[in-house]
Amino acid sequence: MIIDPNGPLDTCGQFGCLEVFCGGANLAKETGRPASELFAAAARGDKHARMVVERSARYMGLALISLTNAIDPEMFVMGGGITRSWKLVAPTMLETLRSSPFIKPARRPRLRRARLGDRAGQVGAVEWARINQ
């Protein structure tokens, strides 16, 4: 989820809340393995699986750069299945986000892992926005 208090009413039914899907289905299609199995193999040290996961995390980091430039959020709250492999993907997404010469450190959004499971993006981000308006 991306939080932008001034954003439009969108897919999660709240103002300023935009759902972003991270492509588990695309990973499965590309590798012939379920995304959960791919992440588990990467965590065990499988070099090919780790390469695919890191490349996917880098693409997600590039998407975060584009979204930052488009809507200038304070925070990205990542939910869903990707959070089960947070230790694998977060460092690459953060490194990619920090690499942008167009995003000054003072306006770089924070990247947080949602704690509420697969529904965390909708529940957690909207609740955070409601409390902090």
N, C-alpha and C positions, 0 to 999 in steps of 0.2 A: 504494500500500500504506500502511496505517496500522499503526504498530508500538505495541503495548501488551503488555509482557511478561506481564501478568496476564490477558490476554485469553483467550477460548476457542479451542479447536481449530476451525479453519474452512477456508475454500475453498482455501487454499494448503497445507493439511496441516501447519501449524505453529501452535503456541500463540502468540496475540497478533498474528497477521498477518491483516489483513482487506483483501481486494481491493475496490477501488473503480473503476468504469468511468466514463470521462469523456464518453461520449456521442458519439463520432465518427459512429456510425450515425444518431443523432438529428439531427446537423448536416446530414448528407447528405440525410436525409428532408425536413428543413425547407427546405433551399435548392435541392434538386435537383442538387447538385454533391457529388462525393466530398469528405470532410473534408480530405484532403491537398491537393486543388485549392483549396479555400476558404482554407486556411492560407497557401498559396503566393500567392494573390491578395491576401490581407491584407498579407503581407510586401512585396509590390510596390506597395502603397499604395491598393488598391481600397477606397474608403470603405465601401461596403456590406459587403464581406467583413470588413473590420476591425471594423465595428459588430457583426456576428454573432459574430466570434471574441471580442471584448471582453465581450459579453453572456454568452457561454458561460463565459468565465473568471470573470466575476463570480458566476455561479451556482455554479461549482466552489468559489469562495471562500466562498460562503454554506454550501455543504456542509461545507467544512473547519471553519467556525465551529460548525456543529451537531455534527460529530464531536468537535471539541475539547471542547465542553461535555458530551458523552456519555461519552467515554473518556479525556480528558485526556492525549493522547500528548505525548511530547517532540519528535517529529519526524514529518513526512509525507515519504515518498519517492515521488515521482511518476515513473512509468515509462510505457512504451508510446509510441504515436504522438504523443501530446501533447508529449513531450519534444523532438521535432524542431522544434517551434515555440515553444520555451521563452521566447525573448526577447519574443515577442508576448503570451504568457499569464501568465507569472510576475509581472510588475509588477501586473497587475489582481488576480490571486489574492492576492498579498501585501497590497495596499492594502485589499482587502475583509476579509481576515483581521484586519488591524490596526485596522479600523474598529469592531470589536465592542466595545461598552462592558462586556461580560460577561467578557472575557478580559483579565486583567491582564498587562502586559508581561512580568512574571516567569514566567508560565506559558504564554505564547504559544509554540506549537510552531514549530520551524524547518521551512522548506519547502525540500526539496532535489530536484534533478534527478538521476534515476538515470542511470548511465553505461553500463549493459550492454544497451542496446537494448530491444526490445519485451518481453523476458523479464526485464528488470531489476527490476521490482517483486517478482517471486517470488525471484529469485536474490540480488539485492543487499540487500533489506530483511531477508530471513531470515538471510543471512550476517552482516549488521551486528548483528542481534539476538543471534545465536549468540556472536559475538565479545565483545559488550559486556554480557553478562549478569552 
